[in-house]
Amino acid sequence: MLARKEISEEVIAEVLDRYDEVGIINDAAFARAWVSSRHHGRGLARRALANELRQRGVDAEVAGEALESVDDESEAETARALVDRKLRTASGTPEAVFRRLVAMLARKGYPVGIAIRAVKEALAARDAEAAEFADAVDADALADQAEDPHS
């Protein structure tokens, strides 16, 4: 941008060096903040975060260091939280719900293994909760109460 305004290369270099000295230009700090914000806020996985940092011109080594803060466990936990949140409003056949949730995680950069595992665990937990609730319901008592509302 400065070069287009016919500012000399020497002045541009001096300005950028000064910005770097005072911390205005700090790719490492930017990358760490970006990774933290986008992983926790939008639920993006390391692969998607690496793409975004690359698109923003962050050096691969600097990006790699920032991405170290997102470990396998954190990525799996975030995937599961995303699935749990989406599952509350999901409708359709179990196969369709499964496909949509895995695809959502894939779009956010999650590896297939993590995506499938997170969705399977969430669906199993949901079905277990539904089965536990159904077992706890005393259908006979509710039916009797419905037939005789004055009891």
Secondary structure, 3 states (H helix, E strand, C coil): CCHHHCCCHHHHHHHHHHHHHHCCCCHHHHHHHHHHHHHHHHCCCHHHHHHHHHHCCCCHHHHHHHHCCCCHHHHHHHHHHHHHHHHCCCCCCHHHHHHHHHHHHHHCCCCHHHHHHHHHHHHHHHHHHHHHHHHHCCHHHHHHHHHCCCC
